[in-house]
Amino acid sequence: MRVRVTRGETFEVSLDGPPPTKHLVSLSETYYQKLTQGRVSREILITRSFDFFLERESNTSILRSFDLPMIGHYFPEFEAEIGKRLG
């Protein structure tokens, strides 16, 4: 998995697959602070979020473009679980 900033609050996540996929993820400063209190980088938050997502969905089932809070709409336990994973 590779995560890189594309512009401002948007990140490109490349997943190896199979098959390989790319996803654009938006992460607002407000949501970033809510989940991390600034303790980890945005890239680490997105990586851990995709780890969580991939435990539940295949990479081809993940939307190609979404805002990070959307994970919580599909999986209500997301915010609590990501908090535990980030320590």
HURAVEN-V449980 format. One record per residue. N is the residue number from 0. OMEGA is omega in whole degrees, -180 to 180 (none if undefined). Layout:
# HURAVEN-V449980
n:N omega:OMEGA
n:N omega:OMEGA
This chain:
# HURAVEN-V449980
n:0 omega:177
n:1 omega:179
n:2 omega:176
n:3 omega:177
n:4 omega:176
n:5 omega:175
n:6 omega:176
n:7 omega:-176
n:8 omega:-179
n:9 omega:-178
n:10 omega:173
n:11 omega:178
n:12 omega:177
n:13 omega:179
n:14 omega:-175
n:15 omega:177
n:16 omega:18
n:17 omega:-18
n:18 omega:178
n:19 omega:177
n:20 omega:175
n:21 omega:-177
n:22 omega:174
n:23 omega:-175
n:24 omega:176
n:25 omega:180
n:26 omega:179
n:27 omega:177
n:28 omega:-179
n:29 omega:-179
n:30 omega:176
n:31 omega:-180
n:32 omega:179
n:33 omega:-176
n:34 omega:-171
n:35 omega:-171
n:36 omega:177
n:37 omega:-176
n:38 omega:179
n:39 omega:180
n:40 omega:177
n:41 omega:180
n:42 omega:178
n:43 omega:178
n:44 omega:-179
n:45 omega:178
n:46 omega:180
n:47 omega:178
n:48 omega:177
n:49 omega:174
n:50 omega:178
n:51 omega:-178
n:52 omega:-176
n:53 omega:174
n:54 omega:-175
n:55 omega:-176
n:56 omega:172
n:57 omega:-180
n:58 omega:-180
n:59 omega:177
n:60 omega:-178
n:61 omega:179
n:62 omega:-179
n:63 omega:180
n:64 omega:-180
n:65 omega:172
n:66 omega:-176
n:67 omega:179
n:68 omega:179
n:69 omega:179
n:70 omega:180
n:71 omega:176
n:72 omega:179
n:73 omega:-177
n:74 omega:-175
n:75 omega:-179
n:76 omega:-173
n:77 omega:-174
n:78 omega:179
n:79 omega:-178
n:80 omega:-179
n:81 omega:176
n:82 omega:178
n:83 omega:-178
n:84 omega:-179
n:85 omega:177
n:86 omega:none
